[in-house]
Amino acid sequence: MNSGQAGMVPHDGRVVVVGGGLAGARVCSALRRKGLTGPIDVVAAETHLPYDRPPLSKDVLLGTRDATPLPFDVEKLDVTFHPGRRATGVSPEAHVLHTDAGDMAYDGLVIATGAGPVRLPGTGEQLTLRTIEDALAVRARLVPGSRVVIVGASWIGAEVATAALARGCRVTCVEYDETPLARTLGDQVARHLRPWWSDVDLRCRLAVQEVSDEGVVLADGQVLPADLVVVGIGVKPVIGWLDGSGIATGRGILTDERCRTGAPGVIAVGDVAERWSPRAGAHLLIEHWDDAGAAATTAAAALLQGDDAPAYDAVPYFWSDQFGHKVQYVGRHSADDDVAVTTDDDGNLATAEWRSADGSRTAWLGVDRPKEVVKARVSIGQPALAPTTS
């Protein structure tokens, strides 16, 4: 896939950015650094200036922060910000973005609409954790003695459980798989994390039918009463508004390794982008903060430089703070990779390392080992030199 030199934007051209999150904000900054003098318009469905999302499930839920703004000075960047405005479609041939407040012509279009949370059936109240309003709404309900039912023992589910326990709530978590994060990390690694859930009424291998006014209704009809239901079962890229545009999509918007779509002058970046990875030989939907921010520089360069822009194919990285531990993961492993687990002197998980059939290191996970992350990230793809030790 290659939008080619015809997709380049002149330095005095107009760029429209759809999405007011980290990726969109970083692209704006990168465009100015790279010499764009033309107007930049940011169309944002939310009413806030760009803010940081990872602290929502950490600092905001715990009450140590009420806001998480990103550095984004609209005057310094000479950006026109359009809060509360939604994109409804795009006509790539005409270079026109359609919105609920009228059409906008562009020379370059940046799609950074992110992802939205998956919700469960039912008429009962269920909260998710994606926006600052979500985080403040959940926090307001985390009061001592409150019955909190979390659906999904995911990364976000673990972080919500951590905050709920700290605020004195009674926490139940329903998980479809046998062990939290087993689908993500594999059972050999995930079983080492299960003891962390000891203060949670963790119920695994259960399916949820719906959320009712009484609480969470399981597939067998049992109802788990709840004062608060938080759903953390995944997200989906926000791409429905692109129907009929001709822009190719899979799970997300398909791009090349320079964040370019098949439409001239249109790039996609952040959680909405399913970017081609030469390393993996596949399109990847990364959906992590680190990737959204770092890919923005390449995306901006691709708009202004076309084929001369550097490709982006960094090793994925994400982290989670849960139950008093920092979990960090780099790389991307497959179910067929071999995994070696090391533990500390007390038998607690220290690291996990995945290797492919040829012995190359594909991924690494560390618990409370922030100083080892950079070295581990550099090592991804390198063959084994010696057995891993703790």
LUMBAMI-805198 format. One line per field, with one value per residue (C-alpha): x, y, z; chain; residue in one letter. Coordinates in pm, 1 decimal. Layout:
// LUMBAMI-805198
px: (X,...)
py: (Y,...)
pz: (Z,...)
chaine: (A,...)
residu: (A,...)
***
This chain:
// LUMBAMI-805198
px: (0.0,149.2,-21.6,289.4,436.7,99.9,-19.8,233.8,102.9,262.3,416.5,153.2,-131.0,-423.3,-414.9,-724.7,-675.4,-971.8,-932.7,-821.6,-613.8,-243.1,-182.4,-357.8,-181.1,159.9,100.7,18.4,343.3,544.1,392.9,500.2,849.3,882.5,791.7,418.9,311.2,-44.5,-350.4,-416.6,-771.1,-837.8,-1185.4,-1248.7,-1560.9,-1470.9,-1497.2,-1154.7,-815.9,-597.1,-528.2,-341.2,-545.3,-319.1,-351.5,-731.3,-726.8,-445.9,-407.4,-757.9,-936.1,-715.7,-801.7,-450.7,-535.5,-851.7,-719.6,-445.3,-381.5,-118.0,119.2,-84.7,-74.5,-319.6,-182.0,181.4,100.7,-137.6,-407.7,-781.3,-948.4,-1307.9,-1435.2,-1752.9,-1750.4,-1784.5,-1657.8,-1935.7,-1756.9,-1485.2,-1464.1,-1097.1,-1124.3,-1258.0,-1032.4,-1331.9,-1408.4,-1776.0,-1871.9,-2189.0,-2109.9,-2038.3,-1774.4,-1403.7,-1162.2,-811.8,-480.5,-383.2,-608.8,-495.3,-734.5,-671.7,-1018.0,-889.5,-1100.1,-1421.7,-1499.9,-1696.4,-2018.5,-2243.9,-2612.5,-2875.0,-3056.6,-2871.6,-2610.9,-2260.8,-1959.0,-1646.3,-1310.7,-1202.6,-1258.6,-1193.2,-1569.7,-1570.0,-1290.0,-1450.6,-1787.7,-1633.4,-1431.6,-1740.7,-1897.8,-1595.0,-1709.0,-1637.7,-1862.0,-1985.8,-2044.9,-1835.2,-1862.4,-1596.0,-1653.5,-1320.0,-1001.0,-807.7,-532.5,-795.1,-1000.7,-701.7,-634.2,-998.4,-993.9,-677.1,-838.7,-1168.1,-993.9,-788.1,-1109.5,-1269.8,-1507.4,-1617.6,-1494.4,-1613.2,-1461.6,-1613.6,-1373.0,-1455.0,-1117.7,-974.9,-712.0,-680.9,-483.8,-441.9,-546.9,-293.3,3.9,-64.8,-146.9,214.7,270.0,-81.4,-112.3,167.7,-50.0,-358.8,-245.1,-254.2,-633.5,-660.4,-868.4,-1108.3,-1397.8,-1260.2,-1497.5,-1342.1,-1482.8,-1812.0,-1998.6,-2212.2,-2556.0,-2633.3,-2627.3,-2965.4,-3094.1,-3009.3,-2652.9,-2460.9,-2664.1,-2454.5,-2523.7,-2681.6,-2924.5,-2745.9,-2739.9,-2443.8,-2587.8,-2390.5,-2388.3,-2144.6,-2070.8,-1749.3,-1694.9,-1340.1,-1365.5,-1180.3,-1209.0,-1280.8,-1129.4,-1372.4,-1401.8,-1777.2,-1791.1,-1562.1,-1817.9,-1847.2,-1527.1,-1321.3,-1051.5,-946.4,-1013.5,-967.0,-1006.8,-875.8,-766.4,-506.6,-188.9,162.8,469.3,458.0,101.5,-39.4,-373.0,-442.9,-607.1,-366.7,-298.6,-476.8,-288.6,-406.7,-228.5,-293.8,-544.8,-747.8,-458.6,-375.9,-24.6,191.3,487.5,776.3,912.6,594.7,502.3,146.6,-79.1,-78.1,-331.4,-106.6,-348.0,-92.3,9.8,375.0,297.6,37.8,280.6,590.3,425.2,300.9,642.6,647.5,287.5,365.6,677.4,477.2,235.6,513.9,784.3,600.2,830.7,1125.9,973.7,1130.8,929.7,803.9,818.3,918.5,903.1,566.2,568.6,304.3,276.8,18.4,15.6,-190.6,-209.8,106.8,314.4,433.6,405.9,596.9,585.2,786.8,762.9,490.5,475.8,261.8,93.1,354.4,651.7,836.4,824.3,1070.0,958.0,1185.6,1078.0,1229.7,1342.3,982.6,852.1,687.7,696.0,1004.5,1028.2,889.8,1070.2,924.3,1127.9,1030.1,1122.5,1455.0,1551.5,1492.0,1355.7,1003.6,879.1,972.2,767.7,902.8,740.9,882.4,1190.7,1179.1,1557.4,1556.9,1298.6,1525.9,1772.8,1488.1,1336.4,1667.2,1704.1,1377.7,1450.0,1799.2,1896.6,1964.6,2320.9,2287.4,2015.8,1810.3,1865.0,1701.4)
py: (0.0,333.8,667.4,788.3,1129.9,1253.2,1240.8,1494.7,1812.7,2147.3,2326.6,2598.5,2348.0,2288.2,1982.5,1861.7,1630.4,1417.4,1322.6,1520.8,1260.4,1191.8,1084.4,1385.4,1626.5,1478.8,1499.1,1870.0,1935.4,1727.2,1906.5,2243.0,2116.0,1988.7,2321.6,2318.5,2683.7,2628.3,2605.1,2307.4,2228.9,1971.9,1817.6,1658.2,1473.1,1544.3,1894.2,1892.4,1982.0,1669.6,1481.9,1173.0,853.7,609.1,804.3,776.3,421.7,502.6,852.7,975.9,671.5,684.9,1052.3,1195.6,1383.3,1537.7,1615.5,1485.5,1753.9,1705.0,1984.4,2134.8,2511.3,2597.1,2950.7,2845.7,2571.8,2801.4,2536.9,2590.0,2352.1,2240.4,2074.6,1869.9,1832.6,1487.3,1361.0,1188.4,1088.9,1172.3,1210.1,1140.7,1226.7,1573.0,1613.8,1697.0,1591.8,1579.3,1673.0,1734.8,2107.6,2121.2,2019.1,2099.3,2098.5,1967.8,1910.5,1651.6,1451.7,1286.3,1026.0,975.7,888.2,623.1,337.9,305.1,56.9,-261.4,-269.1,-550.5,-601.5,-496.4,-188.5,-167.0,98.6,-2.3,225.1,196.6,370.5,559.0,931.1,1170.5,1183.6,803.2,808.6,1077.5,899.3,569.8,738.4,907.9,564.8,404.7,459.0,235.0,-70.3,-22.9,-345.8,-316.0,-580.3,-567.2,-761.1,-865.4,-943.4,-746.2,-488.7,-220.3,-451.0,-508.3,-136.3,-60.8,-340.8,-193.2,148.6,5.8,-197.6,104.4,301.8,37.1,-123.9,-486.4,-606.0,-895.4,-966.3,-1193.4,-1336.6,-1557.6,-1734.5,-1966.0,-1718.3,-1337.6,-1240.1,-1602.5,-1518.5,-1236.1,-1386.7,-1760.1,-1970.3,-2039.1,-1668.0,-1563.8,-1813.1,-1627.4,-1314.6,-1479.3,-1445.5,-1069.3,-1097.0,-1247.5,-958.0,-975.4,-1220.6,-1348.1,-1571.7,-1725.3,-1931.9,-1744.8,-1579.8,-1269.4,-1249.5,-883.8,-598.0,-543.7,-293.3,-547.6,-613.3,-849.2,-1138.8,-1447.3,-1691.6,-1937.8,-1671.5,-1596.7,-1228.3,-1061.2,-758.7,-441.0,-77.0,-18.3,-224.5,-149.4,-323.1,-381.6,-633.1,-449.3,-166.5,-128.0,131.5,411.1,355.5,330.6,689.7,591.9,357.5,433.8,638.8,376.2,393.3,34.0,-107.5,-435.6,-425.4,-70.2,156.3,-22.0,179.0,123.4,150.0,529.4,553.9,624.6,491.4,414.2,756.4,1037.2,1278.4,1067.2,910.6,724.7,702.9,583.2,325.3,351.3,250.4,-104.7,-33.9,-258.4,-399.6,-527.7,-696.4,-897.9,-927.0,-826.0,-535.0,-474.8,-296.6,-190.7,19.0,140.8,488.7,452.5,358.8,632.7,900.8,775.8,700.5,1059.0,1186.9,941.9,1025.6,1397.7,1331.0,1112.1,1396.3,1641.5,1415.5,1120.4,828.9,1012.8,986.9,721.9,408.1,332.2,-21.2,11.4,-275.7,-249.5,-151.9,-111.8,-108.4,-156.5,-59.1,-309.0,-450.7,-269.2,-388.6,-238.6,-480.2,-390.0,-577.9,-529.4,-710.3,-929.3,-1302.4,-1571.3,-1871.4,-2094.9,-1925.3,-2092.3,-1901.5,-1907.4,-1773.4,-1658.4,-1589.5,-1402.8,-1560.4,-1563.7,-1741.7,-1431.7,-1366.8,-1167.6,-1198.2,-1389.7,-1423.2,-1555.8,-1703.4,-1821.6,-2159.6,-2024.9,-1901.7,-1531.7,-1331.5,-1211.7,-1059.0,-986.2,-908.8,-777.2,-719.9,-424.8,-416.0,-77.0,-58.2,-368.7,-252.8,-64.8,-352.1,-596.9,-385.2,-365.9,-743.1,-825.1,-1021.5,-1115.9,-1486.4,-1656.5,-1630.2,-1796.0,-1937.3,-1674.3,-1659.8,-1461.8)
pz: (0.0,-100.0,-139.6,-323.2,-378.3,-507.8,-147.2,-23.3,137.5,48.2,343.8,318.3,281.4,517.4,741.9,921.9,1219.8,1326.0,1691.6,1993.6,2175.0,2215.4,1854.9,1705.9,1939.7,1866.2,1489.9,1520.2,1705.5,1458.3,1158.5,1295.1,1377.5,1023.6,871.0,798.0,781.4,660.4,885.2,1110.5,1221.7,1494.9,1496.7,1836.8,1947.9,2310.7,2453.2,2618.2,2485.2,2441.0,2763.2,2877.4,2914.4,3105.4,3435.2,3418.3,3555.5,3797.9,3943.9,3863.7,4006.1,4316.1,4361.3,4330.7,4009.6,3868.0,3521.4,3291.8,3027.5,2761.0,2656.6,2371.7,2328.7,2051.4,2019.2,2004.4,1752.5,1563.6,1569.4,1536.8,1780.3,1716.6,2039.7,2039.6,1661.3,1505.7,1173.2,978.5,659.4,411.2,32.9,-46.1,-416.1,-334.1,-28.8,189.9,546.1,639.5,995.3,1192.7,1168.1,794.8,542.9,570.1,276.5,336.5,165.7,424.9,656.3,979.4,1117.9,1488.2,1616.6,1856.1,1987.9,2182.9,2461.8,2395.6,2595.6,2714.5,2633.4,2882.4,3011.4,3341.5,3405.0,3303.4,3313.7,3104.5,3140.4,2830.7,2891.2,3177.2,3236.8,3264.0,3520.4,3734.9,3720.4,3831.1,4105.5,4246.2,4293.8,4457.8,4816.1,5117.7,5124.3,4768.6,4575.1,4259.3,3988.8,3717.2,3397.0,3251.2,3444.6,3184.2,3224.8,3276.7,3498.8,3724.7,3753.8,3837.8,4097.6,4248.6,4288.3,4415.3,4685.7,4789.7,4833.6,5053.1,4805.6,4793.6,4456.2,4242.2,3901.5,3637.1,3381.6,3082.3,3076.8,3339.6,3458.4,3433.2,3122.1,3015.8,2661.8,2645.7,2827.3,2820.9,3125.4,3223.4,3286.7,3385.1,3670.6,3849.6,3853.8,4000.3,4366.3,4318.4,4302.8,4653.5,4790.1,4495.4,4463.3,4132.8,3936.5,3628.5,3343.5,3358.4,3073.7,3116.0,2958.7,3024.9,3272.0,3437.5,3692.0,3963.7,3853.6,3627.7,3490.0,3416.9,3135.8,3380.4,3503.6,3831.6,3921.3,4089.0,4274.4,4215.5,4312.3,4027.5,3717.0,3528.5,3194.3,3071.7,2788.0,2515.9,2265.7,1894.3,1660.6,1574.1,1199.4,1132.6,1011.1,721.0,561.8,192.4,183.4,3.1,270.5,337.0,681.1,864.0,1238.8,1206.8,921.3,709.4,655.8,531.5,756.2,711.0,846.0,497.6,381.9,17.6,-21.5,-123.2,159.4,421.6,712.2,1020.5,1353.5,1706.7,1826.7,1507.1,1279.3,1174.6,1052.1,833.3,1025.2,812.9,1126.1,1177.8,811.0,894.9,976.7,1351.6,1569.5,1856.9,2069.4,2322.5,2440.9,2347.0,1988.8,1940.3,2047.4,1870.1,1534.5,1510.8,1399.3,1109.9,1021.4,999.7,792.3,555.1,485.2,403.5,259.5,106.2,26.8,179.5,525.9,751.2,812.8,1163.6,1299.3,1662.8,1910.5,2091.6,2458.9,2727.3,3104.5,3377.3,3744.7,3941.6,4293.9,4396.3,4101.1,3774.8,3484.8,3167.3,2838.8,2521.1,2189.2,2048.2,2106.2,1949.8,2105.9,1943.1,2110.1,2397.2,2723.9,3013.0,3351.2,3632.1,3989.6,4281.8,4610.1,4736.1,4428.6,4280.7,3907.3,3807.3,3429.3,3135.9,2806.1,2481.5,2196.4,1851.1,1707.1,1575.7,1922.4,1857.3,2149.1,2057.8,2383.4,2743.5,3052.2,3379.1,3717.6,3912.0,3687.7,3513.9,3473.4,3253.6,2999.7,2759.3,2735.5,2683.6,2408.4,2222.0,2247.8,2069.6,1755.5,1868.5,1885.8,2215.5,2340.5,2675.6,2902.0,3083.5,3457.9,3734.9)
chaine: (A,A,A,A,A,A,A,A,A,A,A,A,A,A,A,A,A,A,A,A,A,A,A,A,A,A,A,A,A,A,A,A,A,A,A,A,A,A,A,A,A,A,A,A,A,A,A,A,A,A,A,A,A,A,A,A,A,A,A,A,A,A,A,A,A,A,A,A,A,A,A,A,A,A,A,A,A,A,A,A,A,A,A,A,A,A,A,A,A,A,A,A,A,A,A,A,A,A,A,A,A,A,A,A,A,A,A,A,A,A,A,A,A,A,A,A,A,A,A,A,A,A,A,A,A,A,A,A,A,A,A,A,A,A,A,A,A,A,A,A,A,A,A,A,A,A,A,A,A,A,A,A,A,A,A,A,A,A,A,A,A,A,A,A,A,A,A,A,A,A,A,A,A,A,A,A,A,A,A,A,A,A,A,A,A,A,A,A,A,A,A,A,A,A,A,A,A,A,A,A,A,A,A,A,A,A,A,A,A,A,A,A,A,A,A,A,A,A,A,A,A,A,A,A,A,A,A,A,A,A,A,A,A,A,A,A,A,A,A,A,A,A,A,A,A,A,A,A,A,A,A,A,A,A,A,A,A,A,A,A,A,A,A,A,A,A,A,A,A,A,A,A,A,A,A,A,A,A,A,A,A,A,A,A,A,A,A,A,A,A,A,A,A,A,A,A,A,A,A,A,A,A,A,A,A,A,A,A,A,A,A,A,A,A,A,A,A,A,A,A,A,A,A,A,A,A,A,A,A,A,A,A,A,A,A,A,A,A,A,A,A,A,A,A,A,A,A,A,A,A,A,A,A,A,A,A,A,A,A,A,A,A,A,A,A,A,A,A,A,A,A,A,A,A,A,A,A,A,A,A,A,A,A,A,A,A,A,A,A,A)
residu: (M,N,S,G,Q,A,G,M,V,P,H,D,G,R,V,V,V,V,G,G,G,L,A,G,A,R,V,C,S,A,L,R,R,K,G,L,T,G,P,I,D,V,V,A,A,E,T,H,L,P,Y,D,R,P,P,L,S,K,D,V,L,L,G,T,R,D,A,T,P,L,P,F,D,V,E,K,L,D,V,T,F,H,P,G,R,R,A,T,G,V,S,P,E,A,H,V,L,H,T,D,A,G,D,M,A,Y,D,G,L,V,I,A,T,G,A,G,P,V,R,L,P,G,T,G,E,Q,L,T,L,R,T,I,E,D,A,L,A,V,R,A,R,L,V,P,G,S,R,V,V,I,V,G,A,S,W,I,G,A,E,V,A,T,A,A,L,A,R,G,C,R,V,T,C,V,E,Y,D,E,T,P,L,A,R,T,L,G,D,Q,V,A,R,H,L,R,P,W,W,S,D,V,D,L,R,C,R,L,A,V,Q,E,V,S,D,E,G,V,V,L,A,D,G,Q,V,L,P,A,D,L,V,V,V,G,I,G,V,K,P,V,I,G,W,L,D,G,S,G,I,A,T,G,R,G,I,L,T,D,E,R,C,R,T,G,A,P,G,V,I,A,V,G,D,V,A,E,R,W,S,P,R,A,G,A,H,L,L,I,E,H,W,D,D,A,G,A,A,A,T,T,A,A,A,A,L,L,Q,G,D,D,A,P,A,Y,D,A,V,P,Y,F,W,S,D,Q,F,G,H,K,V,Q,Y,V,G,R,H,S,A,D,D,D,V,A,V,T,T,D,D,D,G,N,L,A,T,A,E,W,R,S,A,D,G,S,R,T,A,W,L,G,V,D,R,P,K,E,V,V,K,A,R,V,S,I,G,Q,P,A,L,A,P,T,T,S)
***
